[in-house]
Amino acid sequence: MDGVDLALFDYRKWKKEKLTAVSEEKTNEKKHTVSQEFTTEVDGEEHIYVVIEQEIRDYFFNSAGYFVLLHDVTMERNYEKKILQAANTDPLTGLYNRRFFYNYMQELQGRSLTLLYMDLDHFKEINDSFGHNRGDDVLRRTAKAICEIFPQGTAFRLGGDEFALIIDGIPDEEELQAQCDKMVYSVKDMFRSTDSRISVSIGRVSTEGKDMDIDSLIHEGDAKMYSIKQEHHKESGGRKR
């Protein structure tokens, strides 16, 4: 605000035009202050500020101006974001991890939702035959395929070659089946030239508003997935999970 005549400066107008709120107001009755976080652009980059303002009143309690402190917390918030991201995501695939899966499911408790529980078929043989680098590549490509094929859901890697997708609500059955078929084809296509047995088994379960605890939902999804996996192994002549 260099060169601006402070006597003519309209703080409220400037605040409305330049700052975008990203948190709720916090009032300190004892100090008669209001604080809130805002974002604004500085030299082409987004910055986050904690804005603390105190209204200045004259002898007759009329508003005479504001005492305002802007504290740049961009570095702190970015650091917090990185820590939170590291705690909630799988470093190999970039998907949310098992820890965040349980937190996410808690937030959706009591709502109608659909769980797709996925497990790669013959994944151990991928590592044994092609090495762990190839196995890691398959996991990354599988994660990418899940996100691309099921854009309406939130994807997780639960561990190993187990993945989950949560859809908020009950999707159209035919559309969901078409997506599942496409997912199976996508994984098969990764190994079509080397091992046609490689595939993915998908167990589907919907709560439809039923009050199901997370472990029961996972157990049912895993049971349905394993039933499909057995069928896949019968077709390929194997029994290994």
Wavefront OBJ file of the C-alpha trace (Angstrom):
o trace
v 0.000 0.000 0.000
v 2.968 2.293 -0.645
v 1.928 5.787 -1.643
v -1.619 5.394 -0.344
v -3.037 8.220 1.761
v -4.049 6.366 4.923
v -6.616 9.033 5.695
v -8.451 8.070 2.512
v -7.800 4.330 2.726
v -10.981 2.246 2.985
v -9.902 -0.867 4.872
v -13.252 -2.668 4.585
v -13.366 -2.189 0.816
v -9.738 -3.318 0.447
v -10.397 -6.394 2.580
v -13.461 -7.383 0.529
v -11.637 -6.955 -2.786
v -8.247 -8.433 -1.904
v -8.778 -11.112 0.751
v -10.596 -14.454 0.560
v -11.619 -16.038 3.863
v -10.513 -19.640 4.476
v -11.579 -19.993 8.111
v -14.296 -18.906 10.503
v -13.972 -15.748 12.552
v -12.604 -16.097 16.076
v -13.627 -13.428 18.566
v -11.625 -12.548 21.655
v -14.084 -10.754 23.921
v -11.421 -9.902 26.476
v -9.138 -8.189 23.975
v -11.997 -6.980 21.738
v -10.343 -8.476 18.655
v -11.465 -10.617 15.738
v -9.059 -12.967 13.931
v -9.525 -14.940 10.738
v -7.390 -16.583 8.052
v -7.430 -15.278 4.497
v -5.659 -15.954 1.233
v -4.461 -13.338 -1.212
v -2.070 -13.126 -4.147
v 1.332 -11.554 -3.593
v 3.704 -11.235 -6.575
v 1.784 -13.935 -8.422
v 1.844 -16.432 -5.531
v -0.886 -17.345 -3.064
v -0.182 -16.360 0.528
v -2.096 -17.153 3.705
v -2.514 -14.509 6.394
v -3.958 -14.468 9.861
v -5.706 -11.114 10.049
v -6.228 -9.723 13.554
v -8.299 -6.584 13.695
v -9.453 -4.335 16.483
v -11.904 -1.537 15.925
v -10.813 1.837 17.290
v -13.612 3.860 18.893
v -13.632 7.490 19.941
v -14.835 9.022 23.205
v -18.458 8.648 22.059
v -17.927 4.961 21.001
v -18.105 5.835 17.323
v -15.911 3.826 14.987
v -12.767 5.825 14.252
v -10.802 3.196 12.370
v -9.113 -0.159 12.761
v -5.885 -1.487 14.162
v -5.030 -4.411 11.884
v -2.209 -6.946 12.056
v -1.524 -9.265 9.107
v 0.630 -12.267 9.999
v 1.932 -14.289 7.031
v 1.524 -17.995 7.916
v 2.057 -19.389 4.408
v 5.142 -21.426 5.322
v 3.503 -22.844 8.440
v 0.333 -23.872 6.605
v 2.255 -25.447 3.710
v 4.385 -27.391 6.182
v 1.275 -28.558 8.039
v -0.265 -29.591 4.713
v 2.795 -31.656 3.799
v 2.799 -33.395 7.185
v -0.914 -34.155 6.900
v -0.495 -35.423 3.357
v 2.395 -37.685 4.372
v 0.330 -39.099 7.238
v -2.732 -39.807 5.083
v -1.343 -40.976 1.747
v 0.476 -44.017 0.443
v 3.920 -42.902 -0.805
v 4.068 -45.464 -3.626
v 0.714 -44.835 -5.327
v -0.292 -41.418 -4.022
v -3.674 -42.800 -2.947
v -5.072 -42.303 0.542
v -3.843 -44.945 3.001
v -5.591 -47.306 5.433
v -5.347 -44.767 8.263
v -7.253 -42.146 6.309
v -9.704 -44.792 5.040
v -10.945 -45.398 8.578
v -11.175 -41.660 9.305
v -13.057 -41.095 6.058
v -15.476 -43.929 6.778
v -16.189 -42.475 10.211
v -17.275 -39.226 8.573
v -19.687 -41.105 6.292
v -21.156 -43.227 9.093
v -24.906 -43.725 8.646
v -24.981 -42.515 5.026
v -25.712 -44.600 1.951
v -22.440 -45.530 0.293
v -20.846 -48.158 -1.903
v -17.557 -49.947 -1.234
v -15.480 -51.593 -3.940
v -12.882 -53.870 -2.367
v -10.156 -54.813 -4.882
v -7.307 -57.280 -4.824
v -4.889 -58.180 -7.628
v -4.849 -61.824 -8.743
v -1.462 -63.610 -8.744
v 0.353 -60.467 -7.615
v 3.026 -62.491 -5.759
v 3.922 -64.124 -9.051
v 4.488 -60.695 -10.566
v 7.171 -59.949 -7.975
v 8.640 -63.448 -8.248
v 8.783 -63.443 -12.046
v 9.520 -59.821 -12.881
v 10.969 -58.329 -9.689
v 9.698 -55.853 -7.117
v 10.281 -52.844 -9.369
v 7.817 -54.312 -11.827
v 5.434 -55.069 -8.971
v 5.640 -51.468 -7.752
v 4.956 -50.258 -11.276
v 1.844 -52.445 -11.445
v 0.583 -51.022 -8.151
v 1.100 -47.471 -9.389
v -0.625 -48.196 -12.693
v -3.480 -49.957 -10.913
v -3.952 -46.934 -8.655
v -3.992 -44.626 -11.670
v -6.547 -46.835 -13.432
v -8.829 -46.827 -10.376
v -8.816 -43.020 -10.272
v -9.443 -42.719 -14.008
v -12.165 -45.370 -14.267
v -14.014 -44.432 -11.062
v -13.806 -40.601 -10.954
v -16.918 -40.446 -8.760
v -15.213 -42.255 -5.886
v -12.398 -41.804 -3.368
v -9.583 -44.339 -3.765
v -7.388 -45.937 -1.101
v -4.517 -48.399 -0.959
v -5.166 -50.514 2.117
v -1.863 -52.369 1.921
v -0.018 -54.776 -0.365
v -2.135 -55.267 -3.482
v -5.425 -54.408 -1.748
v -7.328 -51.315 -2.796
v -10.656 -49.800 -1.855
v -12.953 -47.270 -3.476
v -15.713 -45.446 -1.623
v -18.607 -43.949 -3.570
v -20.836 -41.580 -1.628
v -24.296 -42.876 -2.500
v -25.670 -45.804 -4.500
v -24.650 -45.553 -8.182
v -26.523 -46.957 -11.164
v -25.954 -50.731 -11.199
v -25.329 -51.050 -14.942
v -22.915 -48.116 -15.042
v -20.988 -49.426 -12.049
v -20.777 -52.905 -13.571
v -19.426 -51.394 -16.787
v -16.771 -49.556 -14.789
v -15.799 -52.735 -12.925
v -15.514 -54.626 -16.225
v -13.317 -51.856 -17.596
v -11.116 -52.046 -14.487
v -10.650 -55.802 -14.912
v -9.783 -55.342 -18.587
v -7.325 -52.547 -17.755
v -5.352 -54.738 -15.325
v -5.428 -57.740 -17.657
v -4.125 -55.542 -20.451
v -0.979 -54.747 -18.439
v 0.106 -58.402 -18.749
v -1.742 -59.689 -21.796
v 1.503 -60.510 -23.590
v 3.195 -62.236 -20.641
v 0.634 -63.736 -18.253
v -3.090 -63.755 -18.991
v -3.887 -64.856 -15.412
v -3.095 -61.431 -13.988
v -6.355 -59.674 -13.182
v -8.208 -57.893 -10.381
v -11.055 -59.191 -8.221
v -13.628 -56.631 -7.099
v -16.065 -57.146 -4.245
v -18.992 -54.720 -4.134
v -21.178 -53.887 -1.151
v -23.621 -51.021 -0.531
v -24.942 -49.905 2.834
v -28.134 -48.333 1.432
v -28.418 -46.328 4.650
v -27.961 -49.352 6.924
v -25.912 -48.703 10.037
v -22.906 -50.931 9.298
v -19.683 -50.581 11.242
v -16.508 -50.201 9.217
v -15.076 -53.644 9.996
v -18.334 -55.368 9.010
v -18.407 -53.454 5.734
v -14.804 -54.375 4.959
v -15.435 -58.009 5.920
v -18.412 -58.231 3.577
v -16.520 -56.519 0.770
v -13.542 -58.835 1.274
v -15.791 -61.911 1.293
v -17.414 -60.913 -1.996
v -14.033 -60.085 -3.487
v -12.594 -63.447 -2.437
v -15.576 -65.273 -3.960
v -14.842 -63.594 -7.284
v -11.123 -64.307 -6.898
v -11.860 -68.028 -6.506
v -13.779 -67.938 -9.762
v -10.854 -66.229 -11.476
v -8.438 -68.851 -10.170
v -10.699 -71.679 -11.369
v -10.708 -70.113 -14.813
v -6.908 -69.820 -14.806
v -6.345 -73.239 -13.225
v -4.727 -71.891 -10.046
v -5.628 -71.730 -6.387
v -3.294 -69.123 -4.982
v -4.686 -65.875 -3.649
l 1 2 3 4 5 6 7 8 9 10 11 12 13 14 15 16 17 18 19 20 21 22 23 24 25 26 27 28 29 30 31 32 33 34 35 36 37 38 39 40 41 42 43 44 45 46 47 48 49 50 51 52 53 54 55 56 57 58 59 60 61 62 63 64 65 66 67 68 69 70 71 72 73 74 75 76 77 78 79 80 81 82 83 84 85 86 87 88 89 90 91 92 93 94 95 96 97 98 99 100 101 102 103 104 105 106 107 108 109 110 111 112 113 114 115 116 117 118 119 120 121 122 123 124 125 126 127 128 129 130 131 132 133 134 135 136 137 138 139 140 141 142 143 144 145 146 147 148 149 150 151 152 153 154 155 156 157 158 159 160 161 162 163 164 165 166 167 168 169 170 171 172 173 174 175 176 177 178 179 180 181 182 183 184 185 186 187 188 189 190 191 192 193 194 195 196 197 198 199 200 201 202 203 204 205 206 207 208 209 210 211 212 213 214 215 216 217 218 219 220 221 222 223 224 225 226 227 228 229 230 231 232 233 234 235 236 237 238 239 240 241
